Amino acid sequence: MDSSASYSVDVYSLSGMTVLSNAPADEVHNLPAGLYIVRQGKSVKKIVVK
């Protein structure tokens, strides 16, 4: 992710629970280790946080 971008994302656990809603993209790096689904607009990606 581009650290200079100022967009918001929704983050979900693999079970579908909302972890972050309408949060700055930079906050994704502060999540506990695990697998997450990140949605930004119509774009959806799975990410791994180590």
Biopython code that builds the backbone (N, CA, C, O; Angstrom):
import numpy as np
from Bio.PDB.StructureBuilder import StructureBuilder

atoms = [
    (1, "MET", "N", (0.829, -1.182, 0.000)),
    (1, "MET", "CA", (0.000, 0.000, 0.000)),
    (1, "MET", "C", (0.873, 1.245, 0.000)),
    (1, "MET", "O", (1.930, 1.283, 0.629)),
    (2, "ASP", "N", (0.419, 2.236, -0.701)),
    (2, "ASP", "CA", (1.146, 3.498, -0.778)),
    (2, "ASP", "C", (0.918, 4.294, 0.499)),
    (2, "ASP", "O", (-0.217, 4.671, 0.794)),
    (3, "SER", "N", (1.962, 4.553, 1.251)),
    (3, "SER", "CA", (1.812, 5.251, 2.524)),
    (3, "SER", "C", (1.397, 6.702, 2.345)),
    (3, "SER", "O", (0.920, 7.321, 3.296)),
    (4, "SER", "N", (1.565, 7.262, 1.150)),
    (4, "SER", "CA", (1.162, 8.647, 0.927)),
    (4, "SER", "C", (-0.312, 8.747, 0.543)),
    (4, "SER", "O", (-0.859, 9.849, 0.480)),
    (5, "ALA", "N", (-0.953, 7.627, 0.288)),
    (5, "ALA", "CA", (-2.360, 7.640, -0.100)),
    (5, "ALA", "C", (-3.231, 7.926, 1.119)),
    (5, "ALA", "O", (-2.975, 7.427, 2.215)),
    (6, "SER", "N", (-4.251, 8.729, 0.908)),
    (6, "SER", "CA", (-5.149, 9.046, 2.013)),
    (6, "SER", "C", (-6.539, 8.504, 1.681)),
    (6, "SER", "O", (-7.450, 9.272, 1.372)),
    (7, "TYR", "N", (-6.698, 7.211, 1.745)),
    (7, "TYR", "CA", (-7.987, 6.593, 1.491)),
    (7, "TYR", "C", (-8.352, 5.716, 2.667)),
    (7, "TYR", "O", (-7.502, 5.358, 3.483)),
    (8, "SER", "N", (-9.623, 5.375, 2.746)),
    (8, "SER", "CA", (-10.071, 4.546, 3.863)),
    (8, "SER", "C", (-10.402, 3.142, 3.384)),
    (8, "SER", "O", (-10.738, 2.922, 2.220)),
    (9, "VAL", "N", (-10.298, 2.204, 4.308)),
    (9, "VAL", "CA", (-10.535, 0.800, 3.998)),
    (9, "VAL", "C", (-11.437, 0.176, 5.063)),
    (9, "VAL", "O", (-11.569, 0.691, 6.173)),
    (10, "ASP", "N", (-12.047, -0.937, 4.695)),
    (10, "ASP", "CA", (-12.773, -1.779, 5.637)),
    (10, "ASP", "C", (-11.982, -3.067, 5.753)),
    (10, "ASP", "O", (-11.556, -3.630, 4.745)),
    (11, "VAL", "N", (-11.782, -3.540, 6.978)),
    (11, "VAL", "CA", (-10.990, -4.747, 7.215)),
    (11, "VAL", "C", (-11.866, -5.762, 7.927)),
    (11, "VAL", "O", (-12.555, -5.441, 8.895)),
    (12, "TYR", "N", (-11.828, -7.006, 7.426)),
    (12, "TYR", "CA", (-12.628, -8.091, 7.987)),
    (12, "TYR", "C", (-11.731, -9.269, 8.333)),
    (12, "TYR", "O", (-10.704, -9.492, 7.691)),
    (13, "SER", "N", (-12.131, -10.023, 9.354)),
    (13, "SER", "CA", (-11.439, -11.280, 9.653)),
    (13, "SER", "C", (-11.899, -12.301, 8.620)),
    (13, "SER", "O", (-12.853, -12.052, 7.883)),
    (14, "LEU", "N", (-11.230, -13.438, 8.562)),
    (14, "LEU", "CA", (-11.634, -14.467, 7.603)),
    (14, "LEU", "C", (-13.017, -15.026, 7.899)),
    (14, "LEU", "O", (-13.660, -15.588, 7.013)),
    (15, "SER", "N", (-13.483, -14.877, 9.137)),
    (15, "SER", "CA", (-14.824, -15.343, 9.482)),
    (15, "SER", "C", (-15.894, -14.308, 9.133)),
    (15, "SER", "O", (-17.084, -14.561, 9.321)),
    (16, "GLY", "N", (-15.475, -13.135, 8.622)),
    (16, "GLY", "CA", (-16.421, -12.125, 8.189)),
    (16, "GLY", "C", (-16.726, -11.044, 9.205)),
    (16, "GLY", "O", (-17.526, -10.149, 8.932)),
    (17, "MET", "N", (-16.098, -11.112, 10.378)),
    (17, "MET", "CA", (-16.315, -10.093, 11.403)),
    (17, "MET", "C", (-15.592, -8.802, 10.998)),
    (17, "MET", "O", (-14.468, -8.856, 10.500)),
    (18, "THR", "N", (-16.225, -7.652, 11.205)),
    (18, "THR", "CA", (-15.608, -6.370, 10.909)),
    (18, "THR", "C", (-14.534, -6.071, 11.946)),
    (18, "THR", "O", (-14.807, -6.068, 13.147)),
    (19, "VAL", "N", (-13.321, -5.820, 11.486)),
    (19, "VAL", "CA", (-12.203, -5.483, 12.360)),
    (19, "VAL", "C", (-12.020, -3.966, 12.386)),
    (19, "VAL", "O", (-11.882, -3.374, 13.457)),
    (20, "LEU", "N", (-12.019, -3.346, 11.223)),
    (20, "LEU", "CA", (-11.936, -1.890, 11.089)),
    (20, "LEU", "C", (-12.954, -1.454, 10.040)),
    (20, "LEU", "O", (-13.144, -2.130, 9.029)),
    (21, "SER", "N", (-13.599, -0.333, 10.285)),
    (21, "SER", "CA", (-14.568, 0.182, 9.331)),
    (21, "SER", "C", (-14.230, 1.630, 9.011)),
    (21, "SER", "O", (-14.096, 2.465, 9.905)),
    (22, "ASN", "N", (-14.093, 1.912, 7.713)),
    (22, "ASN", "CA", (-13.808, 3.266, 7.247)),
    (22, "ASN", "C", (-12.558, 3.839, 7.929)),
    (22, "ASN", "O", (-12.531, 5.003, 8.329)),
    (23, "ALA", "N", (-11.542, 3.011, 8.049)),
    (23, "ALA", "CA", (-10.305, 3.388, 8.744)),
    (23, "ALA", "C", (-9.245, 3.835, 7.735)),
    (23, "ALA", "O", (-9.264, 3.398, 6.585)),
    (24, "PRO", "N", (-8.325, 4.701, 8.158)),
    (24, "PRO", "CA", (-7.215, 5.073, 7.272)),
    (24, "PRO", "C", (-6.404, 3.825, 6.894)),
    (24, "PRO", "O", (-6.208, 2.935, 7.722)),
    (25, "ALA", "N", (-5.945, 3.766, 5.670)),
    (25, "ALA", "CA", (-5.211, 2.592, 5.184)),
    (25, "ALA", "C", (-3.971, 2.304, 6.025)),
    (25, "ALA", "O", (-3.565, 1.148, 6.139)),
    (26, "ASP", "N", (-3.365, 3.327, 6.613)),
    (26, "ASP", "CA", (-2.161, 3.133, 7.427)),
    (26, "ASP", "C", (-2.425, 2.264, 8.654)),
    (26, "ASP", "O", (-1.497, 1.639, 9.166)),
    (27, "GLU", "N", (-3.659, 2.209, 9.135)),
    (27, "GLU", "CA", (-3.970, 1.429, 10.331)),
    (27, "GLU", "C", (-3.917, -0.077, 10.096)),
    (27, "GLU", "O", (-3.884, -0.842, 11.060)),
    (28, "VAL", "N", (-3.910, -0.515, 8.856)),
    (28, "VAL", "CA", (-3.828, -1.940, 8.542)),
    (28, "VAL", "C", (-2.536, -2.525, 9.096)),
    (28, "VAL", "O", (-2.508, -3.680, 9.520)),
    (29, "HIS", "N", (-1.476, -1.739, 9.094)),
    (29, "HIS", "CA", (-0.178, -2.223, 9.577)),
    (29, "HIS", "C", (-0.155, -2.389, 11.091)),
    (29, "HIS", "O", (0.751, -3.032, 11.621)),
    (30, "ASN", "N", (-1.125, -1.825, 11.796)),
    (30, "ASN", "CA", (-1.182, -1.910, 13.260)),
    (30, "ASN", "C", (-2.021, -3.077, 13.764)),
    (30, "ASN", "O", (-2.192, -3.236, 14.972)),
    (31, "LEU", "N", (-2.544, -3.893, 12.856)),
    (31, "LEU", "CA", (-3.370, -5.033, 13.256)),
    (31, "LEU", "C", (-2.518, -6.149, 13.856)),
    (31, "LEU", "O", (-1.334, -6.268, 13.541)),
    (32, "PRO", "N", (-3.120, -6.968, 14.722)),
    (32, "PRO", "CA", (-2.400, -8.154, 15.215)),
    (32, "PRO", "C", (-2.087, -9.098, 14.051)),
    (32, "PRO", "O", (-2.751, -9.055, 13.015)),
    (33, "ALA", "N", (-1.087, -9.937, 14.226)),
    (33, "ALA", "CA", (-0.714, -10.889, 13.172)),
    (33, "ALA", "C", (-1.915, -11.744, 12.797)),
    (33, "ALA", "O", (-2.684, -12.168, 13.660)),
    (34, "GLY", "N", (-2.067, -11.992, 11.506)),
    (34, "GLY", "CA", (-3.157, -12.840, 11.041)),
    (34, "GLY", "C", (-3.499, -12.578, 9.593)),
    (34, "GLY", "O", (-2.836, -11.789, 8.919)),
    (35, "LEU", "N", (-4.545, -13.246, 9.113)),
    (35, "LEU", "CA", (-5.048, -13.088, 7.757)),
    (35, "LEU", "C", (-6.292, -12.211, 7.796)),
    (35, "LEU", "O", (-7.147, -12.373, 8.667)),
    (36, "TYR", "N", (-6.389, -11.289, 6.855)),
    (36, "TYR", "CA", (-7.505, -10.353, 6.823)),
    (36, "TYR", "C", (-7.980, -10.146, 5.391)),
    (36, "TYR", "O", (-7.241, -10.383, 4.435)),
    (37, "ILE", "N", (-9.209, -9.704, 5.264)),
    (37, "ILE", "CA", (-9.772, -9.303, 3.981)),
    (37, "ILE", "C", (-9.919, -7.786, 4.046)),
    (37, "ILE", "O", (-10.547, -7.256, 4.962)),
    (38, "VAL", "N", (-9.338, -7.092, 3.072)),
    (38, "VAL", "CA", (-9.359, -5.629, 3.049)),
    (38, "VAL", "C", (-10.143, -5.182, 1.821)),
    (38, "VAL", "O", (-9.905, -5.645, 0.705)),
    (39, "ARG", "N", (-11.092, -4.264, 2.059)),
    (39, "ARG", "CA", (-11.894, -3.742, 0.962)),
    (39, "ARG", "C", (-11.709, -2.235, 0.899)),
    (39, "ARG", "O", (-11.857, -1.530, 1.897)),
    (40, "GLN", "N", (-11.381, -1.756, -0.299)),
    (40, "GLN", "CA", (-11.265, -0.327, -0.546)),
    (40, "GLN", "C", (-12.078, -0.043, -1.795)),
    (40, "GLN", "O", (-11.649, -0.338, -2.911)),
    (41, "GLY", "N", (-13.258, 0.533, -1.595)),
    (41, "GLY", "CA", (-14.170, 0.731, -2.724)),
    (41, "GLY", "C", (-14.629, -0.616, -3.242)),
    (41, "GLY", "O", (-15.170, -1.422, -2.484)),
    (42, "LYS", "N", (-14.417, -0.873, -4.534)),
    (42, "LYS", "CA", (-14.803, -2.158, -5.126)),
    (42, "LYS", "C", (-13.658, -3.159, -5.148)),
    (42, "LYS", "O", (-13.839, -4.299, -5.576)),
    (43, "SER", "N", (-12.487, -2.746, -4.692)),
    (43, "SER", "CA", (-11.314, -3.609, -4.669)),
    (43, "SER", "C", (-11.257, -4.393, -3.356)),
    (43, "SER", "O", (-11.370, -3.816, -2.274)),
    (44, "VAL", "N", (-11.083, -5.709, -3.461)),
    (44, "VAL", "CA", (-11.007, -6.575, -2.284)),
    (44, "VAL", "C", (-9.747, -7.426, -2.391)),
    (44, "VAL", "O", (-9.475, -8.018, -3.435)),
    (45, "LYS", "N", (-8.978, -7.482, -1.299)),
    (45, "LYS", "CA", (-7.744, -8.291, -1.275)),
    (45, "LYS", "C", (-7.616, -9.000, 0.053)),
    (45, "LYS", "O", (-8.087, -8.508, 1.078)),
    (46, "LYS", "N", (-6.973, -10.162, 0.034)),
    (46, "LYS", "CA", (-6.592, -10.855, 1.264)),
    (46, "LYS", "C", (-5.182, -10.413, 1.583)),
    (46, "LYS", "O", (-4.339, -10.326, 0.691)),
    (47, "ILE", "N", (-4.913, -10.129, 2.870)),
    (47, "ILE", "CA", (-3.575, -9.740, 3.280)),
    (47, "ILE", "C", (-3.139, -10.567, 4.469)),
    (47, "ILE", "O", (-3.965, -11.114, 5.200)),
    (48, "VAL", "N", (-1.829, -10.654, 4.656)),
    (48, "VAL", "CA", (-1.239, -11.303, 5.811)),
    (48, "VAL", "C", (-0.490, -10.244, 6.593)),
    (48, "VAL", "O", (0.348, -9.531, 6.040)),
    (49, "VAL", "N", (-0.790, -10.140, 7.887)),
    (49, "VAL", "CA", (-0.071, -9.227, 8.761)),
    (49, "VAL", "C", (0.829, -10.079, 9.632)),
    (49, "VAL", "O", (0.355, -10.977, 10.328)),
    (50, "LYS", "N", (2.126, -9.804, 9.600)),
    (50, "LYS", "CA", (3.084, -10.602, 10.380)),
    (50, "LYS", "C", (3.505, -9.857, 11.608)),
    (50, "LYS", "O", (4.307, -10.363, 12.392)),
]
sb = StructureBuilder()
sb.init_structure("model")
sb.init_model(0)
sb.init_chain("A")
sb.init_seg("    ")
for serial, (resi, resn, name, xyz) in enumerate(atoms, 1):
    if name == "N":
        sb.init_residue(resn, " ", resi, " ")
    sb.init_atom(name, np.array(xyz, "f"), 0.0, 1.0, " ", f" {name:<3s}", serial, name[0])
structure = sb.get_structure()
